[in-house]
């Protein structure tokens, strides 16, 4: 089993994204090094547009996560509804 991770700047714009990731990924854990929020999960992690929209109360384009994205590790698979990281082939 390998971990995937994604890290964001620790700011107001990132908070609903982080909250949505933790809500949709029961095995994910957030770490808070200075100025960052790094979310680590075993095998895979998913970011769902619908979850973010329900938290912020408006439409959200998943490409907006890249504004505060610092780094990530894993194979990326994305469409208009979700952004996922995994190590599966």
JOBEL-V201733 format. One record per helix or strand of 2 or more residues. SS is the DSSP state (A for helix, B for strand). FROM is the first residue (numbers start at 0). TO is the last residue. If there is no record, write none. Layout:
# JOBEL-V201733
ss=<SS,SS>
from=<FROM,FROM>
to=<TO,TO>
This chain:
# JOBEL-V201733
ss=<B,A,B,B,B,A,A,B,B,B>
from=<2,11,28,35,43,48,61,68,74,81>
to=<8,23,30,41,47,55,66,72,77,85>
